[in-house]
Amino acid sequence: MSSKETFFSFFSQNKALIKEYIDTKLEILKLQGVRTLSRTISVIMIIFIISLLCLSILLLIGITFAFWIADITGSNIAGFASAAGLFILFLIGFIVFGRGMVQNQIIKRIIQDTMDDTEEID
């Protein structure tokens, strides 16, 4: 009986400390979640901005290529059709070969950033 009484007396004496410890641990978990979420969102935003810039560059290169072919052939239709055909070939190649690589790289990057967070804190 004395062991039960000592446990309950220990618990009642240190109740405030235990509550403070649990609250602190919960706060740390919340902050870890916020940190991981903010890093993930920043990676997604960087990927979006880089993709948008690459798309703009490809569009300008495509227009330049179309006008160059149009100048060579003497027909705007032939120039822009060949540029559209080149973009369609790029799209098919990306769908067939590159889709998995891009998705895997994004997933690896997000997992790596998430794991780096937990290793720094532990």
Secondary structure, DSSP 4 states (H G I P E B T S, - for coil): -HHHHHHHHHHHHTHHHHHHHHHHHHHHHHHHHHHHHHHHHHHHHHHHHHHHHHHHHHHHHHHHHHHHHHHHHS-HHHHHHHHHHHHHHHHHHIIIIIHHHHHHHHHHHHHHHHHHHHHHH-
